[in-house]
Each structure stands twice: as structure tokens, then as C-alpha cells.
């Protein structure tokens, strides 16, 4: 069995990584041409464009690897079927269940690699790509975006709600253009903090720099009287605006660095844990979290697509290659895999519009295609 495992694994792994290399080379060339045009405008040179294109490779690998698993597995298994190698293995005792088990172990290794690249390598290289691009171009990173956040706190025994706007997060993790609006229990504006920069730690401690604090204070106005000195009414309240300039200000919040990073970073640069933290924050603040919940479940379940791709490829090992039409069948299997990716993307958008259960939206296409592939595998084993 070790010999059979070594034969299958060596052939499939070689084919999968050959296809992955071909895809990555193509996308590297496309990215290099785009970056070369951008670097030419600032006289940065071709070497820097190549470095930036290299930084995008982990992201492309994460997106394309399940498709490479499908194409490489079909190419390998169909080739073994056409040369009768797989028939010999079946004659030697490789039953359907054992073949499925062997490929399941291989799919688990592919899924672990996909998860590692998506959760660790992609955020790391995206961060460094933004740093390099900012240094080459001489501007702040362009991959970050602003966000609105909400928070609730008890201030002096009173309920306060906060709306926080972050204009930008640079490649070093500093927040730029921070505005914090404080509201009382009735929704009235109490104060506003405007800071050019902010640093947030993992405990929700904000260090604001170059701060302008604006407060709307309610004060009692003098009692109005008529000419004879008689009172005309109760004491009136007036709103007075007070503005203070501060070089630095510390502000405590329940919004820690992980939540901020999840809010301001693009979804492709967020890890599964960051997405989970952000969905928990949105739910706690009674905000709509449907979009981010679907993104979280898709991120968590996406590596398992490798199991689906291997299961889709396995029936091709049971085709009779000598009967002809093997190229057409392989092409049909590849198109089936592409249709899986398209359905997976479309399901996410439909799930947002229809407010479907997030985990079902993410897992539905995988479960459907897995059932389809196993049904085809069972039919081929029994009747062919």
C-alpha cells in the first residue's frame, strides 16, 4: 500500500503544482505589466515592479489553488486511466473505498496548505506590499480604506454611544483621520474628537495625536424678567460650544486593534479570526453583520474546496480511456470545477440579498458538488 500511495501522491502532487506554477507565472506576468506602468510614472524601475508583482503571488495562489488541485488531479488520474495504470492498481487490490481514503488524506494536506496561505501568508505579504508601494511611490498605502464603527460605554454613570470614523489605516497600522462622535442616551451630540493619528492596542486603549476636542455644553441662562423685575419663566438652558486643542489624548474603548484591523482592511487581507471578531462586534452593537458573516464562513470553508475538487477528479480514474473521448471528458470535468467556483461566488451575493443563513450560503455549493461527485463515482464503480 505504501508503494501505491507513493505512486498516486507523487503523480498528483507533481501535476497540481505544475498547474499552479503555470497559473502563477501567467498572473505574475499580468501584474508585472500593470506595476511596470505604475512604476514608470514615478521612475521606480522594473525591479521594483517585479518585487511588487511577487508580493501578489500568495493571494493568487490562495484563489487559484483549488482549481489547480482539480485540473492537476484530473490530468493525473485520467492519464493513469488511459495508460491502464489505475486498472492495474484496482486489480492489485485498490478498492473504491481505499482509493477515496487515500485521496482524502491528500486533500486534507492541500486544504491545510490553502488555509495557511490564506490566513498567514496573504495578510503578511499584502502588508509588506503596501509598505513597499508607499516607499516606492512616496505616498500612503492605497490598499486600505476607511470605516465607520460604533461603541457603547458608561461615562460617569450615564449611557453613551460613540460613532467612530477612520479615514485610512497606513501600512504600519496607524489610523489616520480619526473622528469620534459621542452621543447621550437621547441621541444628542455631546462631544467630538478629531485626531490626525491614532494607535490602538489589543486592549482597546487608543492613543490619539494632534487632537481637537469639541464639546457641546448645556448651561443655565439667567432668569428672564420684565421691566418691574418680575420673573417671566423658569431658568433656560443654552448650548455652548467649547473647543480644545491637545497634543495627545488617551481614550478607552471596547474596540481593540483586531476589530479595527478587520474594519479598515480589505476582506482579502483579513484572517479568519479577524473576520470572526468583527462579526461579533457588529452583532454586539446591533449592526447588520450578514455580509461579514458570509465572508467569514466562506473564508473558513474555502480550504475544504480541495476535498470537493479531489472528489470531482476521482471518477475520471474509472473512465475507460481506450474507448475514446477522454480529452472531452477531462475538459467537461474542468468546466464543472469552474462552474463550482462561479456558483460559490454567486451564492454569496444571493445570500446577502435574500438574507440566507451564512454558513449554509458558504457550504451549500461545496456540499452540492461533493454529493454530485460521489454520486458519479458510485455510479461508475457499480455500472462501469
C-alpha positions as CSV (number, residue, x, y, z in Angstrom):
1,X,0.0,0.0,0.0
2,X,2.9,2.4,0.6
3,X,4.0,1.9,-3.0
4,X,0.5,2.7,-4.3
5,X,0.3,5.7,-2.0
6,X,3.7,6.9,-3.2
7,X,2.8,6.4,-6.8
8,X,-0.6,8.3,-6.5
9,X,0.7,11.1,-4.4
10,X,3.8,11.7,-6.4
11,X,1.9,11.9,-9.7
12,X,-1.0,14.0,-8.4
13,X,1.2,16.4,-6.4
14,X,3.5,16.9,-9.3
15,X,0.6,17.7,-11.6
16,X,-1.1,20.0,-9.2
17,X,2.0,22.1,-8.5
18,X,2.9,22.2,-12.2
19,X,-0.6,23.6,-13.0
20,X,-0.2,26.0,-10.0
21,X,3.1,27.2,-11.4
22,X,1.6,27.8,-14.8
23,X,-1.2,29.8,-13.4
24,X,1.1,31.9,-11.1
25,X,3.5,32.6,-14.0
26,X,0.7,33.9,-16.1
27,X,-0.7,36.1,-13.3
28,X,2.8,37.3,-12.3
29,X,3.3,38.5,-15.9
30,X,0.0,40.4,-15.9
31,X,0.7,42.0,-12.5
32,X,4.3,42.8,-13.6
33,X,3.0,44.7,-16.7
34,X,0.5,46.6,-14.5
35,X,3.1,47.5,-11.9
36,X,5.7,48.4,-14.6
37,X,3.3,51.0,-15.9
38,X,2.7,52.4,-12.4
39,X,6.5,52.4,-11.5
40,X,7.3,54.1,-14.8
41,X,5.3,57.1,-13.8
42,X,7.4,57.7,-10.8
43,X,10.7,56.5,-12.3
44,X,10.9,53.5,-9.9
45,X,12.3,50.9,-12.4
46,X,11.4,47.4,-13.5
47,X,13.0,45.6,-10.5
48,X,10.6,47.3,-8.1
49,X,7.7,46.5,-10.3
50,X,8.8,42.8,-10.2
51,X,9.0,42.9,-6.4
52,X,5.5,44.2,-6.1
53,X,4.2,41.6,-8.5
54,X,5.9,38.9,-6.5
55,X,4.1,40.1,-3.3
56,X,0.8,39.4,-5.0
57,X,1.6,35.8,-5.7
58,X,0.3,34.4,-2.4
59,X,-3.0,36.0,-2.9
60,X,-3.3,34.5,-6.4
61,X,-2.1,31.1,-5.1
62,X,-4.9,31.1,-2.5
63,X,-7.6,31.9,-5.0
64,X,-6.4,29.5,-7.7
65,X,-5.1,26.6,-5.8
66,X,-8.4,24.6,-5.5
67,X,-8.8,25.0,-9.3
68,X,-5.2,23.8,-9.7
69,X,-6.0,20.8,-7.5
70,X,-8.9,19.9,-9.7
71,X,-7.1,20.3,-13.0
72,X,-3.9,18.6,-11.8
73,X,-5.9,15.7,-10.2
74,X,-8.0,15.2,-13.4
75,X,-4.8,15.3,-15.6
76,X,-3.1,12.7,-13.4
77,X,-5.9,10.3,-12.8
78,X,-7.2,10.5,-16.4
79,X,-3.7,9.8,-17.6
80,X,-3.4,6.8,-15.3
81,X,-6.8,5.5,-16.6
82,X,-5.7,6.0,-20.2
83,X,-2.5,4.1,-19.7
84,X,-4.3,1.4,-17.7
85,X,-2.1,2.0,-14.7
86,X,-5.2,2.6,-12.5
87,X,-6.8,-0.6,-13.8
88,X,-3.7,-2.5,-12.7
89,X,-3.9,-0.9,-9.3
90,X,-7.6,-1.9,-9.0
91,X,-6.7,-5.4,-10.0
92,X,-4.0,-5.4,-7.3
93,X,-6.5,-4.6,-4.6
94,X,-7.1,-0.8,-4.7
95,X,-10.8,-0.8,-4.0
96,X,-13.0,2.3,-4.4
97,X,-13.2,3.0,-0.6
98,X,-9.4,2.7,-0.2
99,X,-8.8,5.0,-3.2
100,X,-11.2,7.5,-1.8
101,X,-9.5,7.4,1.6
102,X,-6.0,7.9,0.0
103,X,-7.2,10.9,-1.9
104,X,-9.0,12.3,1.2
105,X,-5.6,12.4,3.1
106,X,-4.1,14.2,0.1
107,X,-7.0,16.7,0.0
108,X,-6.5,17.3,3.7
109,X,-2.9,18.3,3.1
110,X,-4.0,20.6,0.2
111,X,-6.7,22.2,2.5
112,X,-4.1,22.8,5.3
113,X,-1.8,24.5,2.8
114,X,-4.7,26.6,1.4
115,X,-5.7,27.7,5.0
116,X,-2.1,28.6,5.9
117,X,-1.6,30.7,2.8
118,X,-4.9,32.5,3.1
119,X,-4.7,33.2,6.9
120,X,-1.0,33.9,7.3
121,X,0.9,34.4,4.1
122,X,-1.6,36.6,2.3
123,X,-2.1,39.2,5.1
124,X,1.6,39.3,5.7
125,X,2.6,39.8,2.1
126,X,-0.2,42.3,1.5
127,X,1.0,44.4,4.4
128,X,4.6,44.4,3.1
129,X,3.4,45.1,-0.4
130,X,1.6,48.2,0.8
131,X,4.8,49.3,2.7
132,X,6.9,48.8,-0.4
133,X,4.4,50.6,-2.7
134,X,4.2,53.5,-0.3
135,X,8.0,53.7,-0.2
136,X,8.4,53.5,-4.0
137,X,5.6,55.9,-4.9
138,X,6.1,58.2,-1.9
139,X,2.5,58.1,-0.8
140,X,0.4,56.3,1.8
141,X,-0.7,52.7,1.1
142,X,-3.6,52.5,-1.3
143,X,-4.9,49.1,-0.2
144,X,-6.6,50.4,3.0
145,X,-9.9,52.0,3.3
146,X,-11.9,53.9,5.8
147,X,-14.7,52.6,8.0
148,X,-17.4,53.6,10.5
149,X,-17.6,51.9,13.8
150,X,-19.9,52.0,16.8
151,X,-19.3,51.6,20.5
152,X,-21.3,51.9,23.8
153,X,-19.9,52.9,27.2
154,X,-20.8,54.0,30.6
155,X,-19.5,57.6,31.2
156,X,-20.0,59.0,34.7
157,X,-22.8,56.5,35.3
158,X,-24.6,57.5,32.1
159,X,-25.1,55.6,28.9
160,X,-23.1,57.0,26.0
161,X,-22.9,55.8,22.4
162,X,-20.0,56.6,20.1
163,X,-19.7,56.7,16.3
164,X,-16.1,56.4,15.1
165,X,-14.9,57.2,11.6
166,X,-11.4,56.2,10.4
167,X,-10.4,57.7,7.1
168,X,-7.4,55.5,6.5
169,X,-5.1,52.9,8.0
170,X,-1.5,53.0,6.8
171,X,0.8,50.1,6.2
172,X,2.3,50.4,9.7
173,X,-1.1,50.0,11.4
174,X,-1.6,53.6,12.4
175,X,-5.0,55.1,12.0
176,X,-5.3,58.3,10.0
177,X,-8.1,60.9,10.2
178,X,-9.9,59.7,13.2
179,X,-13.2,61.3,14.3
180,X,-15.1,60.2,17.4
181,X,-18.6,61.4,18.0
182,X,-20.2,61.0,21.5
183,X,-24.0,60.9,21.9
184,X,-26.1,60.8,25.0
185,X,-28.9,58.4,25.8
186,X,-31.5,60.6,23.9
187,X,-29.2,60.8,20.8
188,X,-28.0,64.4,21.4
189,X,-24.4,65.2,20.3
190,X,-22.2,65.7,23.4
191,X,-18.7,65.9,22.0
192,X,-16.4,65.2,19.1
193,X,-12.8,64.2,19.0
194,X,-10.8,64.8,15.8
195,X,-7.3,63.4,15.6
196,X,-4.8,63.2,12.8
197,X,-3.4,59.9,14.0
198,X,-4.2,57.1,16.5
199,X,-2.6,53.9,17.8
200,X,-4.8,51.2,19.2
201,X,-3.6,48.3,21.3
202,X,-5.2,44.9,21.8
203,X,-7.0,46.0,25.0
204,X,-8.9,48.9,23.4
205,X,-6.6,51.7,24.5
206,X,-6.5,54.5,22.0
207,X,-3.6,57.0,21.9
208,X,-4.8,60.0,19.8
209,X,-2.3,62.5,18.5
210,X,-2.9,66.1,17.4
211,X,-6.4,66.2,18.8
212,X,-9.2,68.8,18.5
213,X,-11.9,68.3,21.1
214,X,-15.2,70.0,20.6
215,X,-17.8,69.9,23.4
216,X,-21.5,70.9,23.3
217,X,-22.3,72.0,26.9
218,X,-25.7,72.8,28.4
219,X,-25.6,75.7,30.8
220,X,-28.3,77.6,32.7
221,X,-29.1,81.0,31.4
222,X,-30.1,83.9,33.7
223,X,-33.8,84.1,34.6
224,X,-35.7,86.5,32.3
225,X,-37.6,89.3,34.0
226,X,-39.9,92.1,32.9
227,X,-39.2,95.8,33.5
228,X,-40.6,95.6,37.0
229,X,-38.3,92.8,37.9
230,X,-41.0,90.0,37.9
231,X,-39.9,86.6,36.7
232,X,-41.3,85.6,33.3
233,X,-40.4,81.9,33.4
234,X,-38.1,79.1,34.5
235,X,-34.4,79.1,34.0
236,X,-33.5,78.5,30.3
237,X,-30.7,76.1,29.1
238,X,-28.3,77.2,26.4
239,X,-25.9,75.2,24.3
240,X,-22.3,76.4,24.4
241,X,-19.6,75.1,22.2
242,X,-16.1,74.7,23.7
243,X,-13.1,73.7,21.6
244,X,-9.8,72.5,23.0
245,X,-6.5,71.7,21.2
246,X,-4.5,68.7,22.7
247,X,-1.2,67.3,21.6
248,X,-2.1,63.9,22.8
249,X,-5.2,62.2,24.4
250,X,-5.8,58.7,25.7
251,X,-9.3,57.2,25.1
252,X,-10.5,53.8,26.3
253,X,-12.9,51.8,24.2
254,X,-14.1,48.2,23.7
255,X,-12.8,48.4,20.1
256,X,-9.4,46.8,20.2
257,X,-6.8,46.5,17.4
258,X,-8.2,43.3,15.9
259,X,-11.7,44.8,15.4
260,X,-10.2,48.0,13.9
261,X,-8.0,46.0,11.6
262,X,-11.0,43.9,10.5
263,X,-13.0,47.1,9.7
264,X,-10.4,49.0,7.8
265,X,-8.6,46.2,5.9
266,X,-9.9,44.8,2.7
267,X,-11.6,41.4,3.1
268,X,-8.8,39.6,1.1
269,X,-6.3,40.8,3.7
270,X,-8.3,39.7,6.7
271,X,-7.7,36.4,8.5
272,X,-10.5,34.1,9.6
273,X,-10.0,35.2,13.3
274,X,-10.2,38.9,12.4
275,X,-13.4,38.3,10.4
276,X,-14.9,36.4,13.3
277,X,-14.0,39.2,15.8
278,X,-15.6,41.8,13.6
279,X,-18.8,39.9,13.1
280,X,-19.0,39.5,16.9
281,X,-18.5,43.3,17.3
282,X,-21.2,44.1,14.8
283,X,-23.7,41.7,16.5
284,X,-22.9,43.2,19.9
285,X,-23.5,46.7,18.5
286,X,-26.8,45.5,16.9
287,X,-25.5,46.3,13.4
288,X,-26.1,44.2,10.3
289,X,-23.4,41.6,10.1
290,X,-24.8,39.5,7.2
291,X,-22.1,40.5,4.7
292,X,-19.2,39.8,7.1
293,X,-20.7,36.6,8.4
294,X,-20.9,35.2,4.9
295,X,-17.3,36.3,4.3
296,X,-16.2,34.7,7.5
297,X,-17.9,31.3,6.6
298,X,-16.6,31.5,3.1
299,X,-13.1,32.1,4.4
300,X,-13.4,29.2,6.9
301,X,-14.9,26.7,4.5
302,X,-12.9,27.7,1.3
303,X,-9.9,25.4,2.1
304,X,-12.4,22.5,2.2
305,X,-13.0,23.1,-1.5
306,X,-9.9,21.0,-2.1
307,X,-11.9,17.9,-0.9
308,X,-14.6,18.8,-3.4
309,X,-12.0,19.2,-6.2
310,X,-10.4,15.8,-5.5
311,X,-13.8,14.2,-5.3
312,X,-14.7,15.7,-8.7
313,X,-11.5,14.3,-10.1
314,X,-11.7,10.8,-8.8
315,X,-14.4,9.5,-11.2
316,X,-12.0,10.2,-14.1
317,X,-9.8,7.4,-12.9
318,X,-12.6,4.9,-13.6
319,X,-13.2,6.1,-17.2
320,X,-12.2,3.7,-20.0
321,X,-9.5,5.7,-21.7
322,X,-9.2,3.3,-24.6
323,X,-12.9,3.9,-25.6
324,X,-12.0,7.4,-26.8
325,X,-13.3,10.9,-25.9
326,X,-11.0,11.2,-22.8
327,X,-10.0,14.7,-23.7
328,X,-13.6,15.8,-24.0
329,X,-14.4,14.2,-20.6
330,X,-11.4,15.9,-19.0
331,X,-12.5,19.3,-20.5
332,X,-16.0,18.7,-19.1
333,X,-14.6,18.0,-15.6
334,X,-12.6,21.2,-15.7
335,X,-15.6,23.2,-16.8
336,X,-17.5,21.5,-13.9
337,X,-14.9,22.8,-11.5
338,X,-15.1,26.3,-12.9
339,X,-18.9,26.2,-12.6
340,X,-18.4,25.3,-8.9
341,X,-16.3,28.5,-8.4
342,X,-18.8,30.6,-10.2
343,X,-21.7,29.2,-8.1
344,X,-19.7,29.7,-5.0
345,X,-19.3,33.4,-5.8
346,X,-22.9,33.9,-6.9
347,X,-24.3,32.2,-3.9
348,X,-22.6,34.8,-1.6
349,X,-24.3,37.7,-3.4
350,X,-27.7,36.0,-3.4
351,X,-27.3,35.1,0.3
352,X,-26.7,38.8,1.1
353,X,-29.8,39.9,-0.9
354,X,-32.1,37.2,0.4
355,X,-30.7,37.2,4.0
356,X,-30.0,33.5,4.0
357,X,-28.2,31.6,6.7
358,X,-24.5,32.5,6.3
359,X,-22.9,29.1,6.9
360,X,-25.4,27.5,4.6
361,X,-24.6,30.0,1.9
362,X,-20.9,29.3,2.2
363,X,-21.2,25.5,2.5
364,X,-24.1,24.9,0.1
365,X,-22.2,24.8,-3.2
366,X,-19.5,22.6,-1.7
367,X,-22.0,20.1,-0.3
368,X,-23.9,20.0,-3.6
369,X,-20.8,19.4,-5.8
370,X,-19.4,16.9,-3.3
371,X,-22.7,14.9,-3.4
372,X,-22.7,15.1,-7.2
373,X,-19.1,13.8,-7.5
374,X,-19.7,11.0,-5.0
375,X,-22.9,10.0,-6.9
376,X,-20.9,9.9,-10.2
377,X,-18.1,8.0,-8.5
378,X,-20.6,5.4,-7.1
379,X,-22.3,5.0,-10.5
380,X,-19.0,4.5,-12.3
381,X,-17.8,2.0,-9.8
382,X,-21.0,0.0,-9.9
383,X,-22.0,0.1,-13.6
384,X,-18.8,0.8,-15.5
